[in-house]
Amino acid sequence: MADDDRGYRYGAPTPKVPDLTALNAGLAEPVDRNPNGGSAFPGRQPGETRTAYNDWYDVNAPMWGDLMALNAGREDELQGLLWTYRTLDARSLTNLLVQNGFNLGAAPDSGGGGSRGGGGGGATAAQQYASAEAAVRNRAGLLGIAFDDAAIKSIARAVVDGNWSSDQLDDYLVPAARDTNNAGLITSGVRQIQQLASQQLLKVSDATAREWASRIASGEMDMNGVTSLLQAQAVQRYGWAASQISQGIGVRDLLLPTRDRIADELEMDPESIDLLDEKWLGMVQSVDDKGVTRAATDSEAIMRARQQPEWARTRKAGDMVASMALSLRDYFGG
C-alpha cells in the first residue's frame, strides 16, 4: 500500500466517479427533488428509490456545507459520488474524493519543508495552519463532530506542529465521534448496521453498533465485514434458512409472507407486527417432532393467529360466530 505526496494511502485502484447521466438514465419513477439546484438525485441508479435517497440526503447533507463550497461547480458530481459509495469506510471515501480531484481543504500532513513548512519553498506556517483548519473542519463534519472555532484551531495546530498523517487525525477524531448523535458517518453507520441486523432478525445494541461504526470510520472494519458477521450469526440462530442466508437473502424477507398471512387473519397492518418481538417470531416458526426449527406453514400461522386475543375482535371472528349461531338455530329448529 503506497502513499501519495499528500499523505493519503492507496491500496487497490479505486473507481473513478461514474457517469451520472448514464446512472440516471431509464429511471422508472418521476423525479421531484433537486437538492443542489442541479441534477435531481445525482448518482441514483435504477431500483434505488427516491425515499431512500431523500432519507440519506436529509441525514447527511448538513455536514456537506464546507465540502460543497470548496468544490463549487462540482456539487452534483460530488453528491453523486457520496451516494454511490455511501457504504465505504471513512478512510476509503477520503481517498476516493482525493483521487477524483475533489478539494478537501488540505491533507493533514501536506505542506513543504518541515513541520512548520519553512524550508524548500513550502507554504508559510500561517498558510499551513489555515489549510489544516479546513481539513480538520471537513473531517470533523463528516464524522458528525461539532467543534467550535477555538477547538478547530487547537487541533489544526497539533496537526501541523506534530506533522500528523490523515491516519493520526482519524485516531484523534473518531473516538470523539463515537457517542455523537449528530449527522455523520458514525450515526449513519449505526443506522445502517441496525438495519442490516434487522434484516436477519437479530438485535444489535446501540453500543455495539456504535463500536462497529467507529471502527468502520477509522478503517479497521468495513460494512461488508459487518454484513458477513451478521450472516454468520443468523445462520447459527436460524439454521433452517442457512442456504438462503448464504445467498444474501435476509431471514426477515423469508418470513414476511407468513407475517402478512397472520396480519390478514388478524386484520392488522402488517407493519405493526414486529418480527423481532418473540410473540410474533414464535408464530412464524415451528418446531417439528424431531425438535428441529423451521418456518411455519400457512395453516400453522392461521391457527396460531386465531388463538390470539386480537382475533376475537376481527370481522372474520364475528362472521364465524354468527354463522355458527345460525347453524345451531337451524339444527335445533329455533
N, C-alpha and C positions, 0 to 999 in steps of 0.2 A: 504494500500500500504506500503510495508516494504522496508527498506534499507539494502543492504548487507554491509560487513565490508569495502568496498571501496567507499561507499557513493552513489552507483547507486540505483535508485528507480526501484522497480518492481511492476507490477500490476498483470494482468492475465499472466499465463505462456506463454513464447514466444517460438515459434517453433524452433527446432534445425536446423542447416544447412541441406537442403535436399540432398539426394544422387545425386551427379552431373552426374554420369554415367547414372542413370535412367532418369534424366531430359533430357539428350541429346540423349537418345535412340529414334530411329524412326523418326528423323528429315528428312523431305522430301527434303530439299534443300541441295546442296553440301556445305561443309564448306571450306572457302577460306581465313580465317583470324585467326591469332593466336596471340592475343595481348600480352600475358605474356610469350610466349615461352612454354606453357604447353597445356592444353586442349583448343581447339578453342571454343569461345563463352561460357565460363563456366556459368552454370545456365540457359541458354536459353532453352525454352520449345517449344514443337511443336506448330506451329501457330504464334510464335514470329519471326519476320523477321530479316534477317541479317542487313538490312538497319537500322531498328530501334535500333538494338543492337549497331551497329557501331556509329550511331549518339549519342547515350547515352554515349558510351565509349569515343568518342572524346571530349565531353563536360566535363566529369567528371574525366577522367584519370589523367590530370595534377595535381590534388590535392591529388593523392594517394601515391606519392613518398615515404614519410616518413612512412606511414602506411604499405605499402608493404615491405619496408626494415625491419620494426620491426617484420614482420611476414614471414620472408624468409622461403620458403618451403611450405607455405600455400597460395601462391598467387592466384592460381586458385580457391581454396575454398573460399577465401575472396572475390574475384571478383564475383563469382557466388552468394554469399550471397548479395552483394551490388546490383547486378542486380535484383535478385528475390524479394528483399524487398526495391526496389528503391522508392516506394511511401510512406514509413514510414517517420514520422517526425524525426527530428534530435535526439531528446532525446531517442525515442524508438529504433532508429537504433544504438545508442551508447550502450544502454542496451543489444541489441541483440548481438552486437560484443563481449561485455564482457561475456555474458552468454555462448557464444560458444568458449571462451578461447582465443580470439584474444588480442594481446598486443597493447594497445593504448598509451603507454608511461608511463602513470600513471593516476590514478583518481585524479582530482584536490585536493581532501581533503584526499589523502592517506598519509601514514607515521605515525610513532608512537610517542606517548609521547608529547603532547602539540603542539602549533602552529609551533614551530621550530624543533620539533621531538627529543628533547634531551633525555627525560627520557624513562624508560621502554624498553631500548634496541632497540629503533627505529632507523630509518635512520638518518644520520647526516644532519645538515642544508644544506650542500653543495649537498648532495645526493637528498634531498627533492627539492631544487631549480632546479637541473638538471632534475629530473623527471617531475616537474611541467612545465618546459620549453618544454619538449617533448609533454606533454598533451596539452598545450596551442597551440603549433605549429600545432599539428594534428587537433585540434578542429577548429582553425582559417582556416586551409586549407580546411576542409570540408565545411566551410561556405563561402569560396572564399575570405577571407581577406588576404591581403599581408602585413605582418608586417616585419620590419627589425629586426635584432638580438637584438638591444637595446630595442625595444618595447616588444619583446617576454620576455626578461629578466625582464623588469619592471613589466609586467603583472604577470609573474610567481612569482615574489617576493611578489606581492599583494595577490596572491592565497595562498602562503604558510604562510605569516605573518598574513593574515586575516582568515586562515583556511577555505577558500571558499569551498562550495559544488559545484558539477557539475552544479546545477541549477543556482547558483550565477555567475559562469563563463559564462553560456549562457546569463544571464541577462546583462552581461557586453559586450559580443561579438556580439550578434545578432543585436542590434541597429547599430553597426559599419558596419555590413554586408548588411544592408538593401538597400543601394544605390550602391552596388558594381556591376560591370559588369564582374567581374572575374568568372571563372567557379567555381561552388559550389552549395550548397543546395539552396541558395536564387535564383540564376539565373535559375537553373534547375526547381525550384518550380514555378517561374514566367512563364517560358515557358510552363510547364505542365498546369498551371491554364488557360493560354490564349488558349491553345489547347482545354481544356475542354469547355471553353466558346464558342469557335468557333464551336464546335460540336453541340451546342444548338443555333447557330446563334445569339449569344449575344456578345456585345462588353464590354470588361473589360479593363479599363485603366491600363497603366503600374504602376501608383501609387497604385491603388487598388490591383493589382496582387502582387506587392512587399510587401504591408502591409500583405496580407494573407500569402504569402510565409514566411515572417518573423515570423508570429505567428505560422506557422507550424514548422519552425525550432526551435522555443522556446518551442514547445509542447502545446501551447494554443489551436491550431486547428489541424486537420488532413485533408488529401486530400479527404477522404470520406465525411467529413463535407462540404468541398467546392463543391464537386460534388452534394450533396443534395441541397445546397443553389442555385446552378446554375439550377438544375432541377426545383426547385420551381419557379424561375424567368422565366424559359422557359414556364412553364405551364401558367403563367399569360399572357405572350405575345402571345403564340401560343396555345390557348385553344383547337383548333381543334385537336391538337396532344397530348392532356393530357394523354390519355390511353397509347400511345406508349412511351411517356417520362417516365411514371411511371414504365415501364418495362425496362428502361435503354437504350432506343433507342434515338439517337440524332436527333434533328429536321433536321440537315443538311443531315443526311443519308436518311431521309424520302423524302427529296426534290431533292436528286441527280439524280434520273431517269428523273425528269422533266427538271432539268438543262441540262442533257445530250440531251434531246429531242430538247431543244432550241439551244444548241451548234450545233447539227446535222443540224438543219434548217438553221442556220447562217454560217455553215461551219467553225466553230471556234473550237479551242482547249477547251474542257470542263473546264480545269483547269484555263483558262483565265477568266472564269465567276465567279466572287466573290459574293456569295450569301449574304454576309454582306453589299454589295452595294445595296442601296434602289432601284436602277433601276432594277436590276435583281431579288431582293426579291419580288418586286411588280409583276413581270411576272410569278412567280411560285406560287402565291397565288391569290385567287379570293374572292370577297365579293358577297354573294347571295342577292336575292331581299329582304331578311329579315335583311340585314345588318350583317350577320354572316360570318366571315372569314373562309376560308377552303383552302385546297390545290387545285391548278388549275388542270383542266383536260388537257389531251394531246391536244385536239382541241383548247382549250383556249390558251395554251402555244404556239402552232404553229401560231395561229392568231396574237398574240402579237409579236412573233418573226418577222413576215412578215411586221409588222408596224415599225420596227426599221430601221434606215438608213443603217445599216450593211447589211441588206438583199438584198438591191438593187445591191450590189457588188458580190453576190453569183452566182455560176454557175446555180443553180436552177432558180433564178430570170431571168437570161439571157435566159435560155431554155424556160421559161414560156412566155417571151416577144416574142421570136422568133416563138413559137407555135401560139401565138395569131396573129402575123403578117401574118403567113401563112393562118390561118383560115380566116382572113379578106380578104386576096387576093383571096382566093378561093370563098368566098362569093360574092365578087364584080366582080369576073371574071377577076382579074388582070393578 
